[in-house]
Amino acid sequence: MTLDADITYLPGIGPQRAKLLGAELGIKTWHDLLYTFPYKHIDRSRLYKIRELTTDMPFVQVMGQFRSFEEAGEGRKHRLTGHFWDGEMFLDVTWFQGIRFIKQSVKVQKNYILFGRPSVYGGRLCVNHPDLDNPESTTLSKMSMQPYYSTTERMKKAGLTSRTIERFTSTLFSKLSWTIPETLPDYLIERLHLMPLDKALRAAHYPTTADELSAANMRLKFEELFFIQLVIMSYARKRQQERIGLRFAHIGNLFNTFYHHYLPFPLTEAQKRVIREMHADMKSGHQMNRLLQGDVGSGKTLVALMVMLIAIDNGCQTCIMAPTEILAEQHLQTFRDFLKDMPVRAELLTGNVKGKKRSDIEAGLMDGSINILIGTHAVIEDNVQFKNLGLVIIDEQHRFGVAQRAKLQKESPLPPHVLVMTATPIPRTLAMTVYGDLDVSVIDELPPGRKPVRTMHIYDNQPEKLRHGVIREIEAGHQVYFVFPLVKESEKLDLKNVQDEFIHLKETFPHYKIGMVHGKMKPAEKDAEMQKFITGETQILVATTVIEVGVNVPNASVMIIQNAERFGLAQLHQLRGRVGRGAEQSYCILVSNFQLSAETRKRLHIMTETNDGFEIAEADLKLRGPGDIKGTQQSGIAFNLKLANLGRDGQLVQLARDTASFVLDADPELKTKDNTLLRNHLQELRKEHKDWSQIS
């Protein structure tokens, strides 16, 4: 047998259980079960007496017998209660699921070791859904570190509990009489003092000590991260060598004229640095693939325009793709405001541009008279043809799929230079992984004169305080956002919604004009309401998170986020970034109810303590993990991390990247005998993953 063997044929599983394991946990082979790791281990070395138990104990184990059982309730309230006796006292043991299995398998007057979390119900000490072991068994009663495996509701109903998975794993290891083949070469294992794979896999499930578990996890986490980095870096290096790019050798008249005569304010040192980095890429003869990170308000748009002028000075057209029509229109207006009377033609192409206007734009792209095209998905339609596209800028990258980006890059005989911009700061560890094949530039300072937004957290029982603050800001000539989590009332969620609060706010502020935007409005209707707010026709805008990205109204000074506990850190930071765009002091008010979890309180506290988007992004990654961070699902990389956590394992990510670089520096194509294992494993990974090097 090999690790590719069907899980059906592992003793104790069979077709029915195999089908459920495959559907719920993706366990289809012995290898899959081997790499389904426990989410925790608990020390099982001590037995307690019932009289010693208290409700603040996390997990305990007691030895005794069931003296009787009783059933009660129907439907969801159906439960089975067993009366467990340890020779001195009784303990209530209750099951709400899997009752039929318990009635068939658990016997009275038979000794069990009961393991679970003590609690109190109806004034009586109890344990719900405990693990039960035979004290005569030598597996668990003598084992100090018991593994716990994640299961689903469907599995629990079918009797497939954590203990069942543990038994399958124990059976699997008893069948593995051979040493599990190594995946890393000896020189790396020795260099990094790693535990051998066979020992690490066994210890990850059944460690004898906490230190052994830590060493096993370190080995397995490193391997996961190392192979991701090896794939990314090998692709990136290959692309760098093979993909010839347009050469933008000189800084020309348009750039210099703009820099010396039209620049609205001095560039920050960070802006100058990233422009130099991009020009170095664009004059190298290789295609630029660069990620530009900058917090909200850091001046990415101005940098994008100046890089575009370099391309235009070198005889090429440029294109910027934005996720929404509102943002595309704002880019057009911003570029025209910056350029004034300079001989640079910028046009907008969205789904709403039709008829003669569209024909004129398509003709201007074909004859090269349009220098800058700004648009949404419309810019990648088949009938949009450029004469000489040299630079593509993708704004708020996470809104576009990899296939769309690939299509845009095929518009030119030589691939255009690509700049990906995001105002959603990406944690360093995530950037090394999701965007590991892109060069990264960071604008890490704000333009002079920008005042940090003051952020406050208040509870929803202070409406008068909020009302007075809003009136004060509007009377000072400013505008206010009110953001809500829902469009309309929900029976399931007790949250404020845009439609009801729009009516309520009109009654609360009868002397001011109020607009409303949300995702269920028609695009034209939504754009019309946004324009009223942008021009100052309305003083208050009631909205959902449709205003999260890119909306630029410098006169808006207050962002009020209702039910702030419902939003993630990244989203709160993006919403806050809609204010503080002018010279006046701006405010972000986070309004929540009193009943908050510890994690939610921490999230809101972080928002009040810092305006640093990178600090917030790191905290967000630690709190939520990478799966929820925008962009990871469209990056072209399937993480599939079993153990490693990008939020908590930053040092290991760096070690993995440094090691991959060390390996590829010495043997770029992994041709040496020492790297045979790596080459073979990399070939397997490439079968599983799309070649994202052709996209990013």
N, C-alpha and C positions, 0 to 999 in steps of 0.2 A: 504493500500500500504506500501511497505518497500523500503529501499534503493537499493534492488536488482531488483526493477521494471524496465522493458524494457523502454529505453529512447524514443522509438517510441510513447508511450502513454502519454508523457508529452505534454500538450496543446501547439500547435504551431509547433510541430516537424513533426510527421507523418513518413511513411515508407521511402520516398525519402531522406529526410534530415537525418533521423536516419542512413541510409546506408552510407551517406557521412561522418557524424560525427564519425561513427565507423571506417571507412577506413582511415580517415585522422588524427584523434586525439585519436582513441581508446576509444571513449565515447559510451558505449553500455547500461549502466544502469544509474539510478539516482545517485548512488554512484560515478560513473566515472565522471559525470558532477560536482558533489559536490567537487571532488578532482582535478578538472581542474582549477588551480588557475590563477588569473590575473598576467601578468608579470610586470605590473606597475599600479599605481593609479595616477590620475591627478586631481588637485584641480579645481572644476568647479564653484567656488563661485562667480566669477566676470564676468560681461558683459563689452565688450569693444565697442568703436565706431571705424568704419573703419579708420577714420583719425588718430587714436592713434596707428595703427598697424605698426610695423617695422619687417624687415626680421630676426632680431636677437632674436625675441620672440619665445620660444619653442612651446607653444600651446596657442590659444586664443579662446574665444567664442563671437560671435556677433549675435544680434537679428535683423531680417529683413525679406524681401520677395524676391523671384525670380521674375524678371520682364519679362525675356525672356530666351530662350535656342537656341543654334545653334550647329549643327553637322558639323564636317569637317574631312577630311582624310579618308583613307581606310586601311584595314588590321590592322597591328600593330600601324599605325599612326591614326587610327580612334579614335576620341575623342568627348565628349559632353561638351560644355561650357555653364554655367548658369550665368546670370548677376544678382548679389545679391545686393539689395538696402537697406540701413539701415535708410533711411530718409534724409541722408545728402550726402552720396557718394556711388559709385558702387565698387564692388569687383568681379573679375572673379573667378568662381568656376568650376574646370575641373575634368572630369572622363575619364579614359582610359579603365576601365573594368566595368562590371555590368551595361552597358549603358541601356540595355533594361529595367532592373529593375528600374533604376532611372527615365526613361521616363514614366513608368507606375505609379510610386508611388509619385513622387515629383510634386507638383502643383504650378503654378504661382499665385501671389496675395494671397498667404497663408503665415502666419507667421511661421518662423522656428528659432530655435537657432542653429547656425552653429558653429561647433567646429573643429579646425584644425591648421595646421602649416602654417603661412604666408610666401610667397616667391614672387619673381618678375620674370615675363616672358614677354619678348618683351616690357620692360619698364612699364608694368602694374602690379599692386599688384594682387596676386592670391592665392588661396588655392586649393590643389589637394586632391580629395577623402576625403572630410570632413565627420564628423558625423553630422547628422541632427536630431533635436529633436523638438517635439511639445511643445511649451512653456506652453500650458494649462495642459500638463501632470505633475503630482505631483512626478514622480519618479526621473528623472534626474535634472530637473530644480531646485529642492530644495536640491539636494545632492551635497555635496562639494567634495567628493572623488570618482571619477568615475573609475571603473575597466577597464583595457584593456587586452584582451585575444589574445593569438597567434592564427593565422589562416594560411591556406595554399592558394596557387594560385587557386587550384581547388575549394576550399570553396568560395573564393572571387568571382570567375566567376559565382558561383551558388547563390550569394547574401548572403552567410553566413559570415558576417563580425564580427569584435569584438563586435559591438553593438548587433548583432543578438544573439551571445553567451551570452551576458549580459542579454538580455531579457529572454532567456531560463533559466538562473540562477535565475533571479528575480522570474519567474513563479515557479521554483522548490521550492524556499524558501517560497513562498506563500502557497504551498501545504504541506510543512512540519509543520504541526500543533503540532507535538510531539517533545520532546527533543531528539536530536540525542544521541544514547547510548554511554556511556563513554568507552574508551579502556584502560585507565590507572587506577590503584587502587587509592582510596582516599588518602592513606598514601603517595604516590609519588607526587600527585598533591599538597598536603599540604607541603610536605618537600621541594619541588622545587618552590613553589609559582606559579604554572602554571594556565593559564586560562582554564576553563572547555572546553571540546571538542566542545560542541554545540555552545557556544559563540565564540570560536576561528574560527570555520568554517564560521560562519555568518560574523564575523569581517574581515576575510581574503578576503572576496569578497566585503563587504560593510562596511568599517570602518567609524566611525564618526570623528576620529582624527588620526593623524600619530602615536601617542603613542599607541592607541588601535590596529592599524595595526601591529606595531612592536611586541606587546605582543602576538597577535594571531599567527604571523609568528614564533615567538620563540617557542610557544607551539607545533605547527605542525611540525617544523623542528626537535625539540627534539624528538618527537614521532617517526619520520622516522628513525633517527639515533639510537635511543635507541633500537628499535626492531631488527635492523640489528646487533647491538652489542650483544643483548640478544641471538639471534640465534647462532652467531659465538661462543660466550663464553660458552654457554651451550653445544654445540658440542665439543668444545676443552676440557672442563672439563671432559665430559663423556669419550672422547677418552683417556685422560690422565689416568683416573681411570681404564679403561677396557682393553686398548691395551697393552699387555705385549710386551716388546722389548728385544732384545739380550742385555746381560750385558757385557760390555767391562770394566772389573774391573781394569785391571792394565795397566800401561805404560810399554812397553816391550823393548826388545833389539834393534829392528829396529828403533823405535822412538828415543831412547836415543843415539844410534850410529849416526843417522842423525843429531840430534840436536847438539851433541858435536863435530862432525868431518866433516860433510858435508854441514852444513848450510852456504850458500854463503855470507850472511851478517846478522848482529844481527837483531832479530825480534823487531818490534816496540812494545811499551806497548799495543797498540790496538790489534795487532796480538796475543800477549800472552793472553790478556783478552778473546778474542773470542775462542781461543783454549781451555782455561779453561772452558768456558761456554759450549762448545760442549762436552768435556769429562765428565762434570757433568751430562749432558743429557744421554750420552751413557753408563754410569755406574749405572744409576738409576733403571734399570730394566723395564723402559718404553721406547716406541719408541720415538726417537728424531724426531721432526719436526721443523726445524729451518731455518729461512731466514737469509742469510749472505749478508749484504749490504756493499759495499765498492766502493769508487769512482775509476775511471780509474787509474791504476797504484798503487793502495794501497796495493797490495800483497795478493789478495784473492787466487790465484793459489797455492802459497806456503802454505798458511793455509790449503787449501783443501788437499794437498799432506800429510801434517803432520797429519791431522785427519784420512786420509786413512791408514797411518802407524799404528795408534792406533788400527784400525779395523784389520789390517793384523796381528799385534802382538797378537790379541785375536782370531786368527784362522779363520778369515773370509776373503772373497773376497770383492773387492770394484769395483764400476762402476761409471764412469762419462760420462754424456750424454751432447753433445754440439750441437748447432743448425746447424753448417755447417761443411763440411769436412775439410775446411781450419783450422778452430778453433780446431777441433779434432786432426788434425795432429800436430798443434802447441802445444797442451797440451801434446801429446806423446813426442815430442822433448824436451819440457821444463822439463817434469818429468824425462826423461832419462839423461838430462844434470844435474839435481839436484842430482839424485840417483847415477850416475856414476857406480861404480862396486859393489854396494850393491846388496845382493841376493833378489831382488824384480823384478818379471817379469811383465812388462807392455806391453800390446798389443793394436793394433788399429783395430776396426771393423767398416767398413763403407760399403756402397753399392758397392764400387769398389773392395773390398776384395773378391776374388772368388777362386774357385778351391782348390788346396792342402793347400794353405795358410789359407783359411777359415776353412777347415776341421781340420787343426792343432789347430786353435784358439778355435773352438767349443769343440774339445777334451780336450784342456787345461783348459777350463772353467768347463767341467764335472769332470775332475780328480783333480781340485783344484790347478794345477801348475801355472795357471795365477792368479796373485794377483790383478792386476789393469786392468780393461777393459775400454778403451776409445773409444767412438764411437758416431754415430749419431742415427737416428731412427732405424738403423740396430740392435742395442743392445736389442730392445724389440720385435724382431721377434720371432715367436713361437719356432723355432728350436734352439734358443740361450738359453741354460740351464746352470745355475751355480750350483756348488757343494754346496756352502754355501755363499750366497750373504748377506753381513752384513751392507753395507753402499752404498747408492745411492746418488750421487751428480748431481744435474741438473744445468747446467750453462746457464746463460741468460734465465731464466725461462719463460719469456713471449713468447718465440718461441715455447713452447710446450703446447698442450692442456691438459686439466685435465684427459681425458681418457687415454692418453699415459702415464701420470705419474702413474695413478692407475695400469695400466698393469705392469709397471716396478716394483712396490712394491709387486706384487703377485708372485714374483719369488722365495720366500723363505717361509718355514713353519711359522716361526716367521717373522713379517714384518721387513724389513731392516730399519735402521736409515736413515732419509732423510734430506739432506742439499740442500736447494735451494739457488743458488748464483746469484746475479745480479750486474752488473756494472752501471745499470741505477738507480741512487739514487731515492728512493721512499719517497715522502713527508710523514712526520709523521702522518698526518691525514689519508692519503691513506693507509699507512702501517697498521694503527689501524683498517682499514675497510676491504680492500681487503685481507690483510694477517693477519687479527685479530686473527686467530686460530693458527698462527705460532709464536714461540718464535723468537725474532729478535736480531741478533748480528750486530754490526756496526763497521767496521774498519774506524776510523775517523782521521787517520793521514797517511801521505805518508812516505815511507822508506827514511832514510837519504841520501842526495846527489842528490835527484830529484829536478830539478829547475822548478818552475812554468812556464807553457807555456805563452809567451807574445801574447796577442790577439789584433789585430788591425782591424778597419773597414775603408775601403777605397772605393772610387767610381770607376766605371768601365771606367772612362776616364783617368786613370793613368797607362796605360799598360807598359810604359817604366820603371817606378819606380818598378813595379812588376817584369819585366824581369831582371833588374839589380840585384834585391834581390835574385831571383832564381839562377842566374849565380854565385853570390857570395857564396851561400850555397853549390852548387854542386862543385865548385872549392875547397871548404874547405873539400870536401870528403863526403858530406851529400847527402841525397835523398829528393825528393819532391813529395807530392801528389797534384793533381789537381782534385777537385770533382765538378761534374755538376749535375743538377737536372734531366736532360732528357738523354735518350739513343740516340734518333735521333730527327731530326727537327720536330717541330709540327706546323701545320697551325694555331692552336688556341692560342698557347702560344709563346710569343716572349722571349724565354729563350735559353740560350746556351746549347748545347748538346754534349755528349761525342764523337760521331762519327765525327762531323765537327771539333770540337776543337782539336781532336787527330791529324787531318791533319794540322790544323793551328799551333799547338804547335811544330810539327815536322819541320815546316818551320821557326818558331821563334827560336827554339833551335836545329839547324842542327848538332851540334857537340856532342849531347848527345843521348843516347839510351832511347826511350820512349815506355812504355807498356800501354795496355788498358784493363780494365775489366769492365764488366757490366752484369746485370742480365739476358740478353737474350743470352749470350754466353753459349756453352755447358760446363758442369762442368769441364771436363778434360782440355778444352781449357783455362777456367778461372783459374784453379789451376796452370796450366803451366805458365801463365803470372804472377800470384802472386809469384810463386817460383823464377822467374827471378828477381823480385823486392826484395824479401827477401834475396836472395844471393848477391844482388848488381849488377847483370848483367845489369839491367836497372836503370837509375838514376831518371826518372820521371814516375810516374804512373798516368794515366788519368782514372778516375773511376766515377761510380755512388755511391750510398750509400751502395753497397754490401760490402764495406770495413769498414762499420760503427762499427761492433762488432768484437772484439777479435784479429784483425790483429796486430801482434807484430813485428815491424821492428825498433829496437832501433836506427838504423843509419838514419832513416827518421826524419828530423828536421823542415820541413815546410809543413803545411796543408793550401792549398789555396781553399776556398769554393766559387765558382762562383754562382751568383744569390742567395746569402746567405739569401735574404729576403724570399725565398721560403721554407726555412727549419724552423722547430720548435726548441725551445730551447734545448730540450732533445737530438734531433738529432745533432744539432750543437755541443753540449758538447761531445757526443759520437765520432763524427768525430775528434774533437780537441784531444780527448784521444788517437788517433793513433800516435801522435807525443809527444815528451817529455818523451820518454821511455828509453832514454839513459842519459848520464851525461852531454851532451852538451845543450846549450840554444836552445830552439825550439820556433817556431812561428806559429800562426794561423792567416791567413789573410782572413777576411770576405769581399768579394767584392759584391757590390750591385749597383743598379742604384740610381738616385737622388730621384725619385718619390716613397716615402715610407710613409706608414700610421703611425700615432702616435704610434700604438701598435707595429709595426715592428721596428721602431726606438728604442723603449723601449727594445725590445727583443735583438737587436744587441748591445745596450748600456750595458745591463746586462752581455752579453758575454765578453765585453771588460773590465768590472769592476771586475769580480770575476772568479776564477777557482774552486770554491767550488760547487761540484755537487749537494749537498743537498740544498744549497741556490738557485741554478738554478732550481732544481726540484720544490721547493716551489713556485718560481716565475712562472714556467710553469703551475703549477696547478691553480694558480690564474688567469693567462691569458687565459687558454684554457679549464679549467674544467676537471673533472676526465675521461670523456668519451674518450678522446684522449690519455690519459696516457697509455703507453704500459702495458699490462698484465691485465687490468681491465675486458676486455671482456672474458678472459679465466680463470678468477679466480674461477668460479663456483658460483659467487654471481651476481644476477641480481639487480643492484642498484635501478632502478625505483624511484629515488628521485624526488619528485614533487617540493619541495621547498628548501631543504637543499643543500648547495654547499660545497663540501669538501675543496675547495680552500679558501673560505671565512669564513667558520664556524668551524674553528679548535677548538675553545674553547667549542663549543657545542658537537663536536665529543668526546672530552675528558670527558665532563660532562656525556654524554650518556654512555661511556665506564665505568666510575667510578660508575654510578648508576646501570648499569647491574651487575657489580661486587658486589656492595652492596646487591642487591636483591638475587643473587645466593649464596653469602656467608651465608646469613640467611636461605635460602630455596632452596637448589641446584636443586630440582626436581619440584619446584613451586607447592607443594602439599597443602599449607595452603589456608584457605578460602580467605585471603586477596589477594592472587595471582591467584585466579580463572580466572580473566579477562586476565592476562598475559599468563596463561597456555593455554587457549582457543585460543588466538590470535597466540601464538607460533605454535600450532598445524596446524592452517591455513597456516602459513608461510612455515612450513615444507612440506606441500603438494605442494607448488609452487616452492620451491627451492630444487635442488639436494643436497644430503648429501655430501658436499665437505670435511667433516672431514675424510672421507675414502680416500681422495686423497692427500690433501696438507700435 
